[in-house]
Amino acid sequence: MKKGIVTVVVVGSFASICGCKKEGPTQRAGREVDKAVEKIAGELGKAGDHMDELLKKVGP
């Protein structure tokens, strides 16, 4: 699951790098989406770590 999140972030970053030189509303919106995806990925990572800790406490 973490690999999928990283893939989305990397692809989004490359998409924002490649493109035209003049920034328009679509590019600005894309940049905002990239920021949101990065924030979500970070939060999901924290949630995954928390779940791992809880599962270790509960046991198999």
C-alpha positions in Angstrom: 0.0 0.0 0.0 2.8 2.4 0.8 4.4 1.7 -2.6 1.2 2.8 -4.3 1.2 6.1 -2.3 4.8 6.8 -3.2 4.1 6.0 -6.8 1.3 8.6 -6.9 3.5 11.2 -5.3 6.4 10.6 -7.6 4.1 10.6 -10.7 2.4 13.8 -9.6 5.8 15.4 -9.0 7.0 14.4 -12.5 3.8 15.7 -14.0 4.2 19.0 -12.4 7.8 19.3 -13.7 7.0 18.3 -17.3 4.9 20.8 -19.1 4.8 24.2 -20.6 6.8 27.2 -19.2 3.8 29.5 -18.7 1.7 28.7 -15.6 -2.0 28.8 -16.0 -4.9 27.9 -13.8 -4.6 24.2 -14.6 -0.9 24.2 -13.5 -1.7 26.0 -10.3 -4.5 23.6 -9.6 -2.2 20.7 -10.3 0.4 22.1 -7.9 -2.3 22.3 -5.2 -3.3 18.7 -5.9 0.3 17.6 -5.6 0.6 19.3 -2.2 -2.6 17.7 -1.1 -1.5 14.2 -2.2 1.8 14.6 -0.4 0.0 15.6 2.8 -2.4 12.7 2.5 0.5 10.3 1.8 2.2 11.5 5.0 -0.9 11.1 7.0 -1.6 7.6 5.6 2.0 6.7 6.5 1.5 7.8 10.1 -1.8 5.9 10.2 -0.1 2.8 8.9 2.6 3.1 11.5 0.0 3.5 14.2 -1.9 0.4 13.0 1.3 -1.6 13.0 1.9 -0.6 16.7 -1.7 -1.5 17.6 -1.4 -4.9 15.9 1.8 -5.7 17.7 0.1 -4.9 21.0 -2.9 -7.1 20.2 -0.8 -10.0 18.9 -1.5 -12.6 16.2 
